[in-house]
């Protein structure tokens, strides 16, 4: 009797192991093949991770595979290697990474493509048969033309043509030359270019050179909106650029994956999920705006950061990696200081001109002398008027969407809160409703207090209210809004209209501070800037500075003088001093003093439970389990907590957190594994695994 062959399969599940399966007699598979199997009485499509293995379990309990999915593409070895790197670093399962790379929707689309391929192959044979039997020349030629079309569809190749060579300025050429040398030495390059210095041109020049060498390029951006504007810019050089993000249809994303998988070169422009495409022969990975927190996946697992993951992928693919930003993250600056990265400075603006002038307006002082009209000081209103009269455009930042962040009863003082979360609900207009920005709960807004039937009064101003105020202040001007309430279908159109000069004032949330390039923009304004600098987080000052400096850089391009006006209740805050060139706020020195990242590695463990008493008890028990697990370590990590975060209840579940701070030394990897094992054991023994979330390098 023949001995069955055994394989291991990665399933799209949160499993700490890769289950064993047997192969029916005569069936052969290779690593990467897709197979259909039963697990816990449910069918799944998994990826073969090992063949010819000796099971470490009872062979009598091992099930045979149900089928080999012949129509689905094989997972590449580099893909599996990348998944392992992400899994190991971010302390999640291979199944969770596989599910991110091959979600159910993608697998379903692949199955549709497999059926389409079969139909095309049948159609091709039918056409060839007709062409051979055709009696008339014109009929034969028509069949041949159809044959060429079908063959092209079956190849699915992604040719990369170049419309025009990229020309660099002298300053850009010096930076590019320095970057080339560092990349050739195997270093990651951190391109630190002031806003408007032309980092994009350097990216495109390096991409062009990479494609000339026969290798492919992955270009990452943090936001879909930024991708849409950059797509137009890249297409002027590379018309065959492939775009991959959640705003693209599932069918088109599947087509891009097919193009990437097949032989030939490609240039992909995408958000963080583009890392999980079936890349091959990558020569260059570009991470634009590398400091942006949108590169970090919050949920579900893998909770990866695309910046760090891009470097992992670069090692696997033997590809060069360029990180770019006008305001590099402190982690990247630290890596440059310690020699892991090579920092390349680009301090000269591409179209010359000085940096945008900064004006800080003290709203407390303005209110005392009645210098405020709603959210706007009279000084800012005059700045906007002068800009518009001079033919310029204006961007207005308010970091809160909605009409008002909350409402309050004028009689009893009650502020309506979400019934599922410990947060006030925001007022939205059109239709009027109260909405929770954490769990999405929504209810109609009547303006009447549910407790005493008094009148509800809006507190503060979100982007909707600011848009309304601007419309009243400047009734003859074209005003638009861009925030989380803007439909995806309208987002790109608004950006293009503003770029074309068809909008005079654009108000929005943080999305408008990203790396957009608008020729006519000469004034940017920040309302209630205190909401940016007043957050209780050790990264608050770094993030506020990055956002304000990025926003400042949006104005005054193409040689036009620019200005940034910041309205704040705290004009002496060190972030504003740093923005104006002061070196007093040395954020890296502060981080080192208090032992925060990047000088340590941070891991958050979040516990969620609808039973608050059980949550408090088990979160303390988990802390004790972690301390016990680290007792034998030479430098045991600091375990802080459990504590309730600022928002301690979301969607009906109370929240507690533990913060684990690990020293950056040779023991780091082993300590992370110890932590992961301790959390896993605790979850199993207490039947609490579903309540635990581990987040490595949270932002």
SEMARDREN-722831 format. One record per residue (C-alpha): residue in three letters; x, y, z; residue number from 1. Coordinates in pm, whole numbers, plus 50000, padded with zeros to 5 digits. Layout:
resn,X,Y,Z,resi
ALA,X,Y,Z,NUM
...
***
This chain:
resn,X,Y,Z,resi
UNK,50000,50000,50000,1
UNK,50155,50337,49898,2
UNK,50250,50583,50173,3
UNK,50043,50902,50139,4
UNK,50226,51225,50061,5
UNK,50176,51507,50308,6
UNK,50173,51881,50257,7
UNK,50121,52192,50470,8
UNK,49868,52454,50370,9
UNK,49831,52822,50464,10
UNK,49463,52895,50529,11
UNK,49303,53243,50554,12
UNK,49253,53197,50927,13
UNK,49416,53310,51251,14
UNK,49608,52989,51315,15
UNK,49946,52951,51483,16
UNK,50032,52654,51263,17
UNK,49992,52547,50902,18
UNK,49765,52239,50893,19
UNK,49877,51911,50735,20
UNK,49685,51744,50453,21
UNK,49740,51429,50254,22
UNK,49745,51399,49877,23
UNK,49532,51137,49702,24
UNK,49731,50882,49506,25
UNK,49863,51019,49179,26
UNK,49805,51386,49274,27
UNK,50110,51611,49277,28
UNK,50140,51970,49393,29
UNK,50418,52225,49432,30
UNK,50476,52500,49687,31
UNK,50243,52786,49600,32
UNK,49970,52574,49442,33
UNK,49618,52659,49553,34
UNK,49417,52372,49702,35
UNK,49066,52336,49833,36
UNK,49048,52173,50178,37
UNK,48820,52115,50475,38
UNK,48902,52276,50809,39
UNK,48659,52265,51101,40
UNK,48394,52135,50858,41
UNK,48423,52439,50631,42
UNK,48579,52462,50286,43
UNK,48871,52698,50224,44
UNK,49112,52771,49941,45
UNK,49464,52765,50080,46
UNK,49819,52795,49950,47
UNK,50062,52503,49975,48
UNK,50358,52610,50190,49
UNK,50551,52281,50208,50
UNK,50547,51944,50029,51
UNK,50686,51604,50122,52
UNK,50672,51682,50495,53
UNK,50658,51450,50793,54
UNK,50354,51542,51003,55
UNK,50398,51632,51368,56
UNK,50051,51509,51447,57
UNK,49846,51188,51437,58
UNK,49845,51081,51071,59
UNK,49506,50915,51115,60
UNK,49349,51255,51178,61
UNK,49496,51415,50865,62
UNK,49238,51482,50595,63
UNK,49303,51458,50222,64
UNK,49273,51771,50012,65
UNK,48944,51809,49826,66
UNK,49093,51937,49501,67
UNK,49379,52121,49338,68
UNK,49251,52458,49211,69
UNK,49398,52430,48862,70
UNK,49254,52761,48741,71
UNK,49400,52977,49019,72
UNK,49751,53121,48979,73
UNK,50032,52973,49184,74
UNK,50156,53183,49476,75
UNK,50516,53282,49407,76
UNK,50795,53173,49648,77
UNK,50887,53539,49705,78
UNK,50528,53608,49811,79
UNK,50538,53337,50079,80
UNK,50879,53458,50196,81
UNK,50742,53813,50225,82
UNK,50438,53689,50418,83
UNK,50669,53513,50666,84
UNK,50871,53830,50716,85
UNK,50554,54033,50784,86
UNK,50412,53759,51008,87
UNK,50730,53732,51217,88
UNK,50779,54106,51258,89
UNK,50419,54203,51335,90
UNK,50347,53896,51552,91
UNK,50049,53773,51352,92
UNK,49970,53445,51179,93
UNK,50060,53350,50823,94
UNK,49690,53297,50762,95
UNK,49612,53659,50846,96
UNK,49876,53779,50601,97
UNK,49753,53539,50334,98
UNK,49399,53668,50384,99
UNK,49522,54025,50333,100
UNK,49711,53929,50017,101
UNK,49438,53702,49879,102
UNK,49104,53817,50025,103
UNK,48788,53623,49941,104
UNK,48690,53887,49684,105
UNK,49023,53848,49507,106
UNK,49000,53470,49509,107
UNK,48650,53491,49365,108
UNK,48773,53728,49095,109
UNK,49056,53486,49016,110
UNK,48803,53207,48971,111
UNK,48606,53427,48730,112
UNK,48929,53504,48542,113
UNK,49009,53132,48522,114
UNK,48669,53067,48362,115
UNK,48719,53361,48126,116
UNK,49059,53222,48028,117
UNK,48901,52886,47945,118
UNK,48640,53061,47729,119
UNK,48910,53265,47553,120
UNK,49117,52953,47484,121
UNK,48811,52777,47342,122
UNK,48733,53088,47134,123
UNK,49092,53096,47007,124
UNK,49081,52736,46887,125
UNK,48745,52803,46721,126
UNK,48883,53111,46541,127
UNK,49193,52926,46423,128
UNK,48976,52649,46283,129
UNK,48759,52904,46101,130
UNK,49063,53086,45963,131
UNK,49199,52762,45816,132
UNK,48867,52682,45652,133
UNK,48794,53033,45525,134
UNK,48771,53055,45146,135
UNK,48787,53433,45104,136
UNK,49098,53637,45184,137
UNK,48908,53918,45358,138
UNK,48729,53665,45583,139
UNK,49060,53496,45665,140
UNK,49218,53834,45754,141
UNK,48922,53922,45977,142
UNK,48967,53595,46169,143
UNK,49342,53656,46199,144
UNK,49277,54001,46349,145
UNK,49040,53845,46604,146
UNK,49301,53578,46680,147
UNK,49562,53846,46756,148
UNK,49317,54025,46987,149
UNK,49235,53707,47181,150
UNK,49604,53611,47207,151
UNK,49683,53957,47345,152
UNK,49408,53916,47605,153
UNK,49547,53577,47706,154
UNK,49901,53713,47741,155
UNK,49785,53998,47964,156
UNK,50127,54158,47942,157
UNK,50195,54504,48086,158
UNK,50435,54683,47853,159
UNK,50595,54996,47994,160
UNK,50654,55265,47737,161
UNK,50823,55598,47804,162
UNK,50681,55916,47652,163
UNK,50959,56154,47741,164
UNK,51285,56147,47936,165
UNK,51288,56313,48279,166
UNK,51505,56625,48302,167
UNK,51650,56725,48639,168
UNK,51770,57060,48767,169
UNK,52135,57085,48882,170
UNK,52029,57047,49249,171
UNK,51810,56748,49166,172
UNK,52086,56586,48964,173
UNK,52328,56614,49257,174
UNK,52070,56453,49488,175
UNK,51997,56178,49233,176
UNK,52369,56107,49191,177
UNK,52414,56075,49569,178
UNK,52109,55850,49590,179
UNK,52237,55624,49309,180
UNK,52567,55571,49490,181
UNK,52396,55484,49820,182
UNK,52152,55250,49647,183
UNK,52438,55078,49465,184
UNK,52600,55021,49807,185
UNK,52285,54841,49921,186
UNK,52156,55119,50147,187
UNK,51801,55247,50182,188
UNK,51789,55613,50076,189
UNK,51597,55874,50275,190
UNK,51531,56162,50034,191
UNK,51471,56467,50253,192
UNK,51350,56733,50012,193
UNK,51181,57057,50113,194
UNK,50827,57096,49983,195
UNK,50831,57197,49618,196
UNK,51189,57075,49565,197
UNK,51087,56824,49296,198
UNK,51123,56489,49471,199
UNK,50878,56341,49220,200
UNK,51112,56418,48930,201
UNK,51392,56231,49107,202
UNK,51160,55934,49170,203
UNK,51065,55926,48801,204
UNK,51428,55956,48687,205
UNK,51530,55662,48907,206
UNK,51224,55467,48788,207
UNK,51318,55534,48427,208
UNK,51670,55407,48486,209
UNK,51538,55096,48663,210
UNK,51306,55013,48374,211
UNK,51593,55069,48130,212
UNK,51777,54795,48320,213
UNK,51488,54554,48257,214
UNK,51350,54560,48613,215
UNK,51015,54673,48756,216
UNK,50908,54957,48987,217
UNK,50664,54986,49279,218
UNK,50564,55343,49369,219
UNK,50374,55375,49700,220
UNK,50167,55672,49817,221
UNK,49975,55699,50146,222
UNK,49632,55808,50019,223
UNK,49403,55729,49726,224
UNK,49346,56100,49662,225
UNK,49719,56158,49629,226
UNK,49745,55858,49398,227
UNK,49487,56008,49165,228
UNK,49676,56334,49118,229
UNK,50014,56161,49095,230
UNK,49875,55920,48835,231
UNK,49825,56212,48597,232
UNK,50182,56329,48657,233
UNK,50339,55985,48612,234
UNK,50130,55914,48300,235
UNK,50304,56204,48123,236
UNK,50623,55995,48143,237
UNK,50492,55637,48177,238
UNK,50150,55610,48006,239
UNK,50125,55239,48097,240
UNK,50136,55294,48473,241
UNK,49926,55036,48663,242
UNK,49716,55179,48947,243
UNK,49625,54964,49249,244
UNK,49420,55074,49550,245
UNK,49077,55016,49705,246
UNK,48924,55292,49493,247
UNK,48987,55086,49179,248
UNK,48725,54824,49086,249
UNK,48786,54465,49196,250
UNK,48801,54356,48832,251
UNK,49067,54614,48752,252
UNK,49271,54525,49062,253
UNK,49262,54162,48950,254
UNK,49381,54265,48604,255
UNK,49671,54457,48759,256
UNK,49765,54152,48968,257
UNK,49762,53939,48651,258
UNK,49983,54189,48468,259
UNK,50229,54198,48758,260
UNK,50239,53819,48779,261
UNK,50328,53765,48411,262
UNK,50676,53805,48257,263
UNK,50774,54154,48158,264
UNK,50828,54487,48328,265
UNK,50572,54700,48504,266
UNK,50536,55021,48703,267
UNK,50271,55004,48976,268
UNK,50140,55311,49157,269
UNK,49946,55214,49467,270
UNK,49867,55246,49834,271
UNK,50002,55009,50101,272
UNK,49805,54705,49978,273
UNK,50009,54710,49654,274
UNK,50293,54552,49854,275
UNK,50103,54222,49844,276
UNK,50084,54199,49465,277
UNK,50269,53900,49314,278
UNK,50585,54101,49248,279
UNK,50877,53964,49053,280
UNK,51203,54117,48938,281
UNK,51143,54438,49132,282
UNK,51432,54678,49095,283
UNK,51303,54985,49281,284
UNK,51050,55057,49556,285
UNK,50957,55421,49621,286
UNK,50772,55518,49940,287
UNK,50657,55877,49898,288
UNK,50557,56080,50208,289
UNK,50717,55803,50415,290
UNK,50622,55977,50741,291
UNK,50248,55948,50676,292
UNK,50053,55744,50934,293
UNK,49820,55619,50659,294
UNK,50093,55367,50574,295
UNK,50009,55188,50899,296
UNK,49727,54930,50891,297
UNK,49521,54955,51210,298
UNK,49283,54663,51157,299
UNK,49255,54383,51082,300
UNK,49585,54197,51113,301
UNK,49847,54214,50977,302
UNK,49889,54554,51144,303
UNK,50184,54639,50924,304
UNK,50356,54963,50831,305
UNK,50412,54986,50456,306
UNK,50739,55174,50507,307
UNK,50904,54896,50706,308
UNK,50736,54627,50498,309
UNK,50867,54785,50177,310
UNK,51220,54747,50310,311
UNK,51149,54378,50388,312
UNK,51016,54330,50034,313
UNK,51321,54511,49894,314
UNK,51554,54262,50067,315
UNK,51356,53965,49932,316
UNK,51335,54106,49579,317
UNK,51691,54247,49588,318
UNK,51533,54582,49502,319
UNK,51655,54930,49591,320
UNK,51435,55133,49829,321
UNK,51387,55510,49834,322
UNK,51189,55680,50112,323
UNK,51093,56041,50053,324
UNK,50949,56323,50263,325
UNK,50975,56692,50339,326
UNK,50922,56600,50705,327
UNK,51083,56260,50765,328
UNK,50962,56047,51054,329
UNK,51184,56040,51361,330
UNK,51225,55667,51303,331
UNK,51377,55732,50960,332
UNK,51596,56015,51088,333
UNK,51722,55780,51362,334
UNK,51797,55513,51100,335
UNK,51991,55771,50902,336
UNK,52188,55874,51213,337
UNK,52278,55513,51291,338
UNK,52385,55432,50933,339
UNK,52099,55203,50833,340
UNK,51976,55466,50583,341
UNK,52164,55725,50380,342
UNK,52002,56068,50403,343
UNK,52004,56273,50083,344
UNK,51907,56639,50123,345
UNK,51733,56848,49859,346
UNK,51706,57199,49999,347
UNK,51639,57399,49684,348
UNK,51285,57452,49556,349
UNK,51241,57341,49195,350
UNK,51086,57670,49079,351
UNK,51297,57886,49315,352
UNK,51118,58117,49556,353
UNK,51121,58132,49935,354
UNK,50930,57911,50176,355
UNK,50578,58023,50262,356
UNK,50556,58310,50509,357
UNK,50410,58211,50849,358
UNK,50157,58417,51042,359
UNK,50031,58305,51385,360
UNK,49702,58456,51503,361
UNK,49611,58440,51874,362
UNK,49237,58374,51876,363
UNK,49208,58444,52251,364
UNK,49342,58796,52197,365
UNK,49125,58842,51888,366
UNK,48808,58744,52075,367
UNK,48890,58993,52352,368
UNK,48890,59277,52101,369
UNK,48595,59133,51909,370
UNK,48812,59048,51612,371
UNK,48643,58713,51536,372
UNK,48355,58636,51301,373
UNK,48254,58278,51372,374
UNK,48557,58055,51312,375
UNK,48751,58328,51129,376
UNK,48951,58619,51263,377
UNK,48915,58945,51077,378
UNK,49287,58925,51004,379
UNK,49242,58590,50828,380
UNK,48936,58716,50640,381
UNK,49149,59002,50507,382
UNK,49427,58759,50410,383
UNK,49176,58549,50215,384
UNK,49027,58858,50050,385
UNK,49370,58986,49939,386
UNK,49464,58642,49803,387
UNK,49144,58602,49601,388
UNK,49162,58958,49471,389
UNK,49515,58883,49353,390
UNK,49397,58580,49155,391
UNK,49521,58319,49403,392
UNK,49350,58021,49562,393
UNK,49300,57927,49927,394
UNK,49306,57601,50123,395
UNK,49142,57600,50468,396
UNK,49218,57317,50711,397
UNK,48983,57217,50991,398
UNK,49083,56881,51135,399
UNK,48727,56772,51219,400
UNK,48462,56667,50971,401
UNK,48091,56730,51048,402
UNK,47894,57050,51107,403
UNK,47976,57056,51479,404
UNK,48192,56814,51686,405
UNK,47914,56797,51949,406
UNK,47585,56953,52063,407
UNK,47473,57057,52413,408
UNK,47138,57126,52578,409
UNK,47096,57493,52675,410
UNK,46873,57392,52969,411
UNK,47025,57087,53141,412
UNK,47373,57099,52985,413
UNK,47361,56739,52859,414
UNK,47583,56648,52562,415
UNK,47433,56354,52367,416
UNK,47679,56065,52351,417
UNK,47691,55750,52146,418
UNK,47501,55470,52323,419
UNK,47783,55230,52230,420
UNK,48091,55451,52289,421
UNK,48207,55700,52551,422
UNK,48221,55989,52302,423
UNK,47995,56281,52207,424
UNK,47815,56245,51876,425
UNK,47887,56494,51598,426
UNK,47619,56694,51416,427
UNK,47601,56644,51039,428
UNK,47380,56838,50800,429
UNK,47197,56708,50493,430
UNK,47015,56515,50627,431
UNK,47047,56640,50985,432
UNK,47178,56362,51206,433
UNK,47399,56288,51504,434
UNK,47680,56049,51417,435
UNK,47948,55865,51614,436
UNK,48283,55885,51435,437
UNK,48407,55572,51614,438
UNK,48141,55306,51557,439
UNK,47929,55476,51290,440
UNK,47607,55485,51497,441
UNK,47370,55748,51359,442
UNK,47034,55888,51465,443
UNK,46811,56173,51337,444
UNK,46878,56518,51481,445
UNK,46569,56703,51605,446
UNK,46743,56984,51793,447
UNK,46551,56881,52107,448
UNK,46721,56740,52418,449
UNK,46601,56382,52481,450
UNK,46630,56433,52860,451
UNK,46456,56766,52931,452
UNK,46325,56869,52587,453
UNK,46535,57182,52592,454
UNK,46709,57323,52285,455
UNK,47029,57160,52161,456
UNK,47304,57402,52062,457
UNK,47592,57306,51826,458
UNK,47937,57338,51987,459
UNK,48237,57427,51775,460
UNK,48269,57402,51399,461
UNK,48355,57112,51170,462
UNK,48429,57133,50800,463
UNK,48058,57157,50706,464
UNK,48011,57463,50931,465
UNK,48334,57620,50805,466
UNK,48215,57573,50446,467
UNK,47887,57743,50538,468
UNK,48070,58034,50704,469
UNK,48296,58080,50402,470
UNK,47993,58081,50171,471
UNK,47842,58361,50381,472
UNK,48168,58557,50393,473
UNK,48250,58516,50023,474
UNK,47915,58465,49845,475
UNK,48058,58538,49500,476
UNK,48339,58284,49528,477
UNK,48347,57917,49428,478
UNK,48381,57710,49746,479
UNK,48408,57332,49790,480
UNK,48475,57082,50069,481
UNK,48690,56767,50080,482
UNK,48671,56536,50383,483
UNK,48563,56191,50494,484
UNK,48201,56269,50401,485
UNK,48293,56343,50039,486
UNK,48182,56053,49816,487
UNK,48475,55864,49661,488
UNK,48327,55929,49318,489
UNK,48355,56307,49372,490
UNK,48695,56320,49540,491
UNK,48911,56310,49227,492
UNK,48684,56558,49047,493
UNK,48717,56813,49330,494
UNK,49097,56784,49329,495
UNK,49112,56825,48951,496
UNK,48875,57124,48960,497
UNK,49089,57295,49224,498
UNK,49405,57217,49027,499
UNK,49242,57367,48717,500
UNK,49150,57686,48906,501
UNK,48775,57617,48897,502
UNK,48749,57638,49278,503
UNK,48859,57949,49472,504
UNK,48849,57813,49829,505
UNK,48874,57448,49929,506
UNK,48805,57353,50292,507
UNK,48889,57010,50423,508
UNK,49039,56780,50683,509
UNK,49396,56643,50688,510
UNK,49354,56498,50340,511
UNK,49415,56843,50187,512
UNK,49756,56867,50356,513
UNK,49897,56572,50159,514
UNK,50150,56606,49877,515
UNK,49926,56780,49624,516
UNK,50075,57024,49373,517
UNK,49847,57319,49291,518
UNK,49986,57593,49068,519
UNK,49748,57870,49178,520
UNK,49755,57810,49554,521
UNK,49909,58098,49748,522
UNK,49739,58089,50090,523
UNK,49676,57803,50331,524
UNK,49499,57857,50663,525
UNK,49461,57639,50974,526
UNK,49158,57682,51200,527
UNK,49166,57567,51564,528
UNK,49522,57440,51535,529
UNK,49509,57349,51905,530
UNK,49328,57027,51810,531
UNK,49651,56922,51636,532
UNK,49903,57005,51912,533
UNK,49684,56925,52214,534
UNK,49664,56548,52178,535
UNK,49782,56325,52464,536
UNK,50038,56120,52276,537
UNK,50416,56126,52275,538
UNK,50405,56162,51897,539
UNK,50164,56459,51902,540
UNK,50427,56731,51847,541
UNK,50599,56534,51571,542
UNK,50272,56475,51388,543
UNK,50155,56835,51430,544
UNK,50483,56969,51292,545
UNK,50475,56728,50998,546
UNK,50118,56818,50911,547
UNK,50174,57194,50938,548
UNK,50501,57185,50744,549
UNK,50343,56969,50473,550
UNK,50044,57205,50457,551
UNK,50271,57506,50444,552
UNK,50448,57350,50146,553
UNK,50129,57333,49943,554
UNK,50134,57711,49890,555
UNK,50367,57934,49694,556
UNK,50476,57699,49417,557
UNK,50595,57786,49064,558
UNK,50777,58090,49203,559
UNK,50460,58243,49349,560
UNK,50498,58374,49709,561
UNK,50299,58170,49959,562
UNK,50163,58219,50309,563
UNK,50032,58003,50592,564
UNK,49805,58152,50858,565
UNK,49757,57954,51178,566
UNK,49478,58042,51421,567
UNK,49547,57912,51771,568
UNK,49474,57973,52138,569
UNK,49835,57886,52226,570
UNK,50065,58089,51997,571
UNK,50377,58012,52207,572
UNK,50357,57637,52155,573
UNK,50699,57489,52063,574
UNK,50559,57329,51745,575
UNK,50503,57677,51598,576
UNK,50853,57782,51703,577
UNK,50996,57480,51523,578
UNK,50787,57564,51219,579
UNK,50946,57908,51216,580
UNK,51297,57762,51223,581
UNK,51372,57732,51595,582
UNK,51595,57440,51702,583
UNK,51470,57452,52060,584
UNK,51233,57159,52012,585
UNK,51473,56872,51953,586
UNK,51221,56592,51936,587
UNK,51479,56315,51898,588
UNK,51655,56429,52215,589
UNK,51323,56426,52401,590
UNK,51246,56076,52279,591
UNK,51587,55953,52394,592
UNK,51547,56120,52733,593
UNK,51215,55951,52804,594
UNK,51300,55619,52638,595
UNK,51042,55642,52362,596
UNK,51072,55511,52004,597
UNK,51284,55514,51797,598
UNK,51523,55446,52088,599
UNK,51299,55161,52202,600
UNK,51045,54938,52029,601
UNK,50685,54974,52133,602
UNK,50412,54708,52134,603
UNK,50053,54778,52233,604
UNK,49825,54503,52360,605
UNK,49460,54603,52347,606
UNK,49188,54416,52535,607
UNK,48819,54465,52453,608
UNK,48522,54322,52641,609
UNK,48154,54406,52690,610
UNK,48197,54298,53057,611
UNK,48404,54575,53216,612
UNK,48470,54393,53545,613
UNK,48602,54087,53362,614
UNK,48810,54317,53143,615
UNK,48973,54490,53439,616
UNK,49051,54158,53607,617
UNK,49194,53983,53301,618
UNK,49395,54283,53182,619
UNK,49575,54281,53519,620
UNK,49623,53906,53492,621
UNK,49775,53949,53146,622
UNK,50019,54206,53284,623
UNK,50126,53955,53551,624
UNK,50167,53684,53286,625
UNK,50390,53912,53077,626
UNK,50604,54009,53377,627
UNK,50646,53640,53462,628
UNK,50743,53557,53103,629
UNK,51015,53823,53102,630
UNK,51173,53734,53440,631
UNK,51469,53554,53283,632
UNK,51550,53829,53031,633
UNK,51877,54020,53083,634
UNK,51699,54346,53003,635
UNK,51330,54279,53074,636
UNK,51090,54510,52888,637
UNK,50889,54773,53071,638
UNK,50522,54676,53095,639
UNK,50297,54978,53151,640
UNK,49930,54949,53239,641
UNK,49667,54828,53211,642
UNK,49509,55167,53154,643
UNK,49198,55303,52985,644
UNK,49273,55502,52668,645
UNK,49119,55846,52606,646
UNK,48826,55676,52430,647
UNK,48767,55378,52655,648
UNK,48452,55233,52504,649
UNK,48374,55172,52135,650
UNK,48085,54978,51980,651
UNK,47966,54850,52316,652
UNK,48304,54719,52428,653
UNK,48521,54865,52703,654
UNK,48892,54899,52625,655
UNK,49211,54855,52826,656
UNK,49566,54873,52700,657
UNK,49910,54749,52799,658
UNK,50221,54916,52664,659
UNK,50537,54707,52635,660
UNK,50863,54892,52569,661
UNK,51158,54681,52452,662
UNK,51521,54786,52427,663
UNK,51675,54792,52078,664
UNK,51942,54526,52115,665
UNK,52023,54174,51999,666
UNK,51762,54028,52233,667
UNK,51477,54221,52068,668
UNK,51359,53944,51835,669
UNK,51366,53681,52109,670
UNK,51175,53909,52348,671
UNK,50907,53972,52085,672
UNK,50863,53597,52042,673
UNK,50841,53556,52420,674
UNK,50572,53822,52433,675
UNK,50377,53663,52147,676
UNK,50392,53321,52313,677
UNK,50283,53462,52650,678
UNK,49983,53641,52495,679
UNK,49889,53330,52295,680
UNK,49911,53101,52599,681
UNK,49708,53347,52807,682
UNK,49442,53369,52537,683
UNK,49409,52991,52513,684
UNK,49411,52918,52885,685
UNK,49162,53194,52966,686
UNK,48959,53139,52647,687
UNK,49016,53509,52581,688
UNK,49208,53512,52250,689
UNK,48925,53684,52062,690
UNK,48951,53979,52303,691
UNK,49324,54044,52246,692
UNK,49499,54252,51980,693
UNK,49878,54285,51951,694
UNK,50004,54590,51762,695
UNK,50377,54617,51688,696
UNK,50510,54971,51630,697
UNK,50173,55144,51678,698
UNK,50130,55498,51548,699
***
